[in-house]
């Protein structure tokens, strides 16, 4: 049996799975509910709870599960899976590698933690106009695709006011992307604006961030430099010079 309930009105949904799940449960309950949810919200966050009395999937349900994953590939923003069954937790962890959204697996006693994880902010982007066409971009924590959606309009407004600009990327507290969808959104933003950059500085701690500076320089043709984390003030002086 499968039941689907919205949690508030922010695109959060709770799916409870119990007993034996058949293809009828997928076709008559889960798929229509998710179709409607994604139509209403574009991207959704889903909590899937396998109750203690869950027994198994039928073969038809497993095939429907695979079809559903392909059908809603880009519709999930975040997915939390709660179960005590080791095989479900292993399968869910493997699913997280393939899906473009963040996926976390929780034991049944941590259901409340799973709910909190779905709603909490995992990362942030802070934009500061330093004047004279210089944008200070601070990346913090682990970014998901919704963060980019929230910040795009501010970035576009800055670019409309500056035909060309200089970019200071502060990645000292940046821990990467939550899922492939967030990485794709990042690459989309870079692709749309990199030709407008005259100069760029990246401040960070990691070798891959240093590599990012070189890639950005090659893509944009702009003058770029990498600064270590303790050299943020030197980076600001250089980007303004």
C-alpha positions as CSV (number, residue, x, y, z in Angstrom):
1,X,0.0,0.0,0.0
2,X,1.2,3.6,-0.8
3,X,-0.2,6.8,0.5
4,X,0.8,10.4,-0.5
5,X,0.2,13.5,1.5
6,X,1.4,17.1,1.0
7,X,3.3,18.7,3.9
8,X,2.2,22.3,3.8
9,X,2.1,24.2,0.5
10,X,5.9,24.4,-0.4
11,X,6.2,21.4,-2.6
12,X,7.0,18.9,0.2
13,X,5.3,15.5,0.1
14,X,5.3,12.5,2.4
15,X,5.0,9.0,0.8
16,X,4.2,6.1,3.2
17,X,4.8,2.6,2.1
18,X,3.4,-0.4,4.0
19,X,2.5,-4.1,3.4
20,X,3.0,-5.5,-0.1
21,X,3.3,-2.9,-2.8
22,X,1.9,-3.8,-6.2
23,X,1.8,-2.2,-9.6
24,X,-1.7,-1.0,-8.9
25,X,-0.4,1.1,-6.0
26,X,2.0,2.8,-8.3
27,X,-0.4,3.3,-11.2
28,X,-3.4,4.5,-9.2
29,X,-1.8,6.3,-6.3
30,X,1.9,7.2,-6.5
31,X,2.3,8.2,-10.2
32,X,-0.8,10.4,-10.4
33,X,0.1,12.1,-7.2
34,X,3.6,12.9,-8.2
35,X,2.5,14.0,-11.7
36,X,0.1,16.5,-10.1
37,X,2.7,17.6,-7.5
38,X,5.4,18.3,-10.2
39,X,2.8,20.1,-12.3
40,X,1.9,22.3,-9.3
41,X,5.4,23.0,-8.1
42,X,7.8,22.2,-10.9
43,X,10.3,20.7,-8.4
44,X,9.4,18.8,-5.3
45,X,11.0,17.4,-2.1
46,X,9.8,14.0,-1.1
47,X,10.0,12.0,2.2
48,X,9.5,8.3,1.6
49,X,8.8,6.2,4.7
50,X,8.9,2.5,4.6
51,X,6.8,1.5,7.7
52,X,7.8,-1.3,9.9
53,X,5.1,-3.6,8.4
54,X,6.4,-3.1,4.8
55,X,6.9,-6.6,3.3
56,X,7.9,-6.4,-0.4
57,X,7.4,-5.1,-3.9
58,X,5.8,-7.2,-6.6
59,X,7.7,-7.5,-9.9
60,X,5.2,-5.2,-11.6
61,X,5.7,-2.6,-8.9
62,X,9.5,-2.8,-9.4
63,X,9.1,-2.1,-13.1
64,X,6.8,0.8,-12.4
65,X,9.4,2.1,-9.9
66,X,12.0,2.2,-12.6
67,X,9.7,3.9,-15.1
68,X,8.7,6.5,-12.5
69,X,12.4,7.3,-11.8
70,X,13.0,8.0,-15.5
71,X,9.8,9.9,-15.9
72,X,10.4,12.3,-13.0
73,X,14.2,12.5,-13.5
74,X,14.4,16.3,-13.2
75,X,11.3,16.8,-11.0
76,X,12.8,16.0,-7.6
77,X,14.7,18.7,-5.7
78,X,15.5,16.6,-2.7
79,X,14.7,13.0,-1.6
80,X,14.8,11.5,1.9
81,X,14.2,7.7,2.4
82,X,13.4,6.2,5.8
83,X,13.6,2.5,6.4
84,X,14.9,-0.2,8.7
85,X,15.4,-2.7,5.9
86,X,19.2,-3.0,5.0
87,X,18.4,-3.9,1.4
88,X,16.2,-0.8,0.9
89,X,18.9,1.4,2.5
90,X,21.6,0.0,0.2
91,X,19.4,0.4,-2.9
92,X,18.5,4.0,-1.9
93,X,22.2,4.8,-1.4
94,X,22.9,3.5,-4.9
95,X,19.9,5.5,-6.2
96,X,21.5,8.6,-4.9
97,X,24.5,8.2,-7.2
98,X,22.2,8.2,-10.3
99,X,19.6,10.9,-9.4
100,X,20.4,14.5,-10.1
101,X,19.1,15.6,-6.7
102,X,20.4,15.1,-3.1
103,X,19.3,11.8,-1.6
104,X,19.8,10.8,2.1
105,X,18.8,7.6,3.9
106,X,17.6,7.5,7.5
107,X,16.7,4.7,9.9
108,X,13.1,4.7,11.1
109,X,13.8,6.2,14.5
110,X,15.3,9.3,12.7
111,X,12.1,10.2,10.7
112,X,12.0,13.6,12.3
113,X,15.6,14.3,11.3
114,X,14.6,13.3,7.7
115,X,11.8,15.9,7.7
116,X,14.1,18.6,9.0
117,X,16.7,17.7,6.4
118,X,14.1,18.2,3.6
119,X,13.3,21.7,4.8
120,X,16.7,23.1,6.0
121,X,19.0,25.2,4.0
122,X,22.1,23.2,3.1
123,X,24.0,26.1,1.6
124,X,23.8,29.8,0.5
125,X,24.9,32.2,-2.1
126,X,25.5,35.8,-1.0
127,X,25.9,38.5,-3.6
128,X,27.4,41.9,-2.8
129,X,27.9,44.8,-5.3
130,X,31.3,46.3,-4.5
131,X,30.8,49.1,-7.0
132,X,32.5,49.9,-10.2
133,X,31.3,46.7,-11.8
134,X,32.7,44.4,-9.2
135,X,30.5,41.5,-7.9
136,X,31.5,39.7,-4.7
137,X,30.0,36.2,-4.7
138,X,30.2,34.1,-1.5
139,X,29.4,30.4,-1.7
140,X,28.7,28.6,1.5
141,X,27.9,25.1,2.5
142,X,26.5,22.6,0.0
143,X,24.4,24.2,-2.8
144,X,21.3,22.7,-4.2
145,X,19.5,23.7,-7.4
146,X,16.8,25.8,-5.5
147,X,19.6,28.2,-4.3
148,X,20.5,29.0,-7.9
149,X,16.8,29.7,-8.7
150,X,16.6,32.1,-5.8
151,X,19.7,34.0,-6.8
152,X,19.4,34.2,-10.5
153,X,17.3,37.3,-10.6
154,X,19.7,39.3,-8.4
155,X,22.6,38.2,-10.6
156,X,20.7,39.2,-13.8
157,X,19.9,42.6,-12.3
158,X,23.5,43.2,-11.6
159,X,24.5,42.2,-15.1
160,X,21.8,44.4,-16.6
161,X,23.4,47.3,-14.8
162,X,26.9,46.4,-15.9
163,X,27.7,45.5,-19.5
164,X,30.9,43.9,-18.4
165,X,32.0,43.1,-14.8
166,X,34.6,41.7,-12.5
167,X,33.9,38.7,-10.3
168,X,35.3,37.8,-6.9
169,X,34.3,34.3,-5.9
170,X,34.7,33.6,-2.2
171,X,34.7,29.8,-1.9
172,X,36.4,29.5,1.5
173,X,33.3,27.9,3.1
174,X,32.0,26.1,0.0
175,X,31.5,22.4,0.3
176,X,30.4,21.6,-3.2
177,X,27.0,20.7,-4.8
178,X,24.1,18.7,-3.4
179,X,23.4,16.4,-6.4
180,X,23.9,16.7,-10.2
181,X,21.0,19.1,-10.7
182,X,22.8,21.8,-8.6
183,X,26.0,21.2,-10.6
184,X,24.0,21.6,-13.9
185,X,22.5,24.8,-12.6
186,X,25.9,26.1,-11.8
187,X,27.3,25.3,-15.2
188,X,24.2,26.9,-16.8
189,X,24.9,30.2,-15.0
190,X,28.5,30.1,-16.0
191,X,27.6,29.3,-19.6
192,X,25.2,32.3,-19.8
193,X,27.5,34.9,-18.4
194,X,31.2,34.0,-18.6
195,X,31.8,36.1,-21.8
196,X,30.9,39.2,-19.9
197,X,33.7,38.8,-17.3
198,X,36.8,41.1,-17.6
199,X,38.6,39.8,-14.5
200,X,37.9,37.0,-12.0
201,X,39.4,36.0,-8.7
202,X,38.7,32.8,-6.8
203,X,39.5,32.6,-3.1
204,X,39.5,29.1,-1.6
205,X,41.3,26.1,0.0
206,X,41.1,23.3,-2.5
207,X,43.0,22.1,-5.5
208,X,39.8,21.7,-7.5
209,X,39.0,25.4,-6.8
210,X,42.4,26.4,-8.2
211,X,41.6,24.3,-11.3
212,X,38.2,26.1,-11.6
213,X,40.1,29.4,-11.8
214,X,42.1,28.1,-14.8
215,X,39.0,26.7,-16.5
216,X,37.2,30.0,-16.1
217,X,40.1,31.9,-17.5
218,X,40.2,29.7,-20.6
219,X,36.5,29.9,-21.1
220,X,36.1,33.6,-20.7
221,X,39.4,34.9,-21.9
222,X,39.4,37.1,-18.8
223,X,42.4,37.7,-16.5
224,X,42.0,35.3,-13.6
225,X,43.9,34.5,-10.3
226,X,43.5,32.1,-7.5
227,X,44.1,33.3,-3.9
228,X,44.5,31.2,-0.8
229,X,41.9,31.5,1.9
230,X,43.9,33.9,4.1
231,X,44.4,36.3,1.2
232,X,40.9,37.6,0.8
233,X,41.9,41.2,1.2
234,X,44.6,40.9,-1.5
235,X,42.0,39.3,-3.8
236,X,39.7,42.3,-3.3
237,X,42.6,44.8,-4.0
238,X,43.5,42.8,-7.2
239,X,40.0,42.5,-8.5
240,X,39.5,46.3,-8.1
241,X,42.8,47.3,-9.7
